[in-house]
Amino acid sequence: MRFSTVAQGVLLGLGSARAQQAGTVVEEAHPTTSLKHCTLTEGCAAEPAAVVLDANWRWVHDKDGYQNCFTDGEWDSSFCADGYTCATNCALEGVDTKGYENTYGIKQIEDGLELKFMTAGGNVGSRVYLTDGEDSYKVFKLKNKEFTVDVDVSTLACGLNGALYFVEMDGKGGKGLGANAAGAKFGTGYCDAQCPHDIKWMDGEANVDGAHGMCCFEMDIWEANKMATAFT
């Protein structure tokens, strides 16, 4: 895969979870990318591969209409009196091909993806996960195997960070847990070793007070710009 600007590019590992209703206003269209599985005896064969945008970047609105449930960092109390009520009242919306490119700066290119740090509409950054079919994340089992990735860092200036890493997420994005009817198709279930508190959904409920961190194991394959590279 190729990543040409900062926004975090994420690949997945194993099992944990998070949250809510699946929107129907916009049909989700996962951008495709390049993935190959290689062996010494049979060489390399292409595998179907696509990515999905993380739930934190998506439009969240009341499930029966178009009113925002989350605006400027605040939950609408008329829908979100508590975490579970919020998850049952609010829907996480899909993103079509035009939305991925124009709104979030995620563009299909030959043999990979291009991620823009900022878009004309004001979006900053992005985080995507590699999928395994429409409703699951790709779960890698890398013991005694090699993993390689190609990245174009020529536009990643000093001070920006492009990242590709594994985290211990549930392969279904926590679908079916609590009020989570969205799952991996809509990018739910993120966690990492820094226990982020800004994740909107957890264990089938909305993180309305931001009091809970989403913690799991993480292995950073690549964090870099055109001046420096880190592996952790």
Sequence and secondary structure as in RCSB ss.txt:
>XXXX:A:sequence
MRFSTVAQGVLLGLGSARAQQAGTVVEEAHPTTSLKHCTLTEGCAAEPAAVVLDANWRWVHDKDGYQNCFTDGEW
DSSFCADGYTCATNCALEGVDTKGYENTYGIKQIEDGLELKFMTAGGNVGSRVYLTDGEDSYKVFKLKNKEFTVD
VDVSTLACGLNGALYFVEMDGKGGKGLGANAAGAKFGTGYCDAQCPHDIKWMDGEANVDGAHGMCCFEMDIWEAN
KMATAFT
>XXXX:A:secstr
    SSSEEEEE S      EE  SS     B   EEEETTTEEEE   BEEE GGGS EEETTS  BSEETTEE
 TTT SSHHHHHHHEEE    HHIIIIIT EEEETTEEEE SB TT  B  EEEEBSSSS B     TT      
   TT  TT  EEEEEE   TTTTTTSTT  SGGGGT    BTT  S  SEETTEE TT     B  EEEEEEE 
SS EE  
